[in-house]
Amino acid sequence: MESARPRRNFKLFGELHPNAKLTRDQVIEIRKEAKVPGTSRAWLARRYGVSRSAIDMVIRNVTWKEAILPDVGGPESSDTRAFQSRRSGGDGKRNL
């Protein structure tokens, strides 16, 4: 039996999500700062008030995929493909 209430077929993400602790601008800054040699992820986590694993996921584009730096590349950048390849044991090519 279907409910009388209409279904919502959308997800809130980024700053619109009620549990978001970071803004898009902060995510971009985190990604820039992470590229600087000697910057620890623990320091970034303390600075922005989130966990180190949250920083890791931001840097690896697991979360905040919509906040992409032009010089970092998107989800299909060569660095990301190499990471996915190492993780899956494959050659980095996607099977469509």
ABEGO torsion letter per residue (X at the ends): XBBABBBBABBBBEAABAABABBAAAAAAAAAAAABBGBBAAAAAAAAGBBAAAAAAAAAGABGAABBBAAAEBAABAAAAAAAAAAAGBAGBBBX
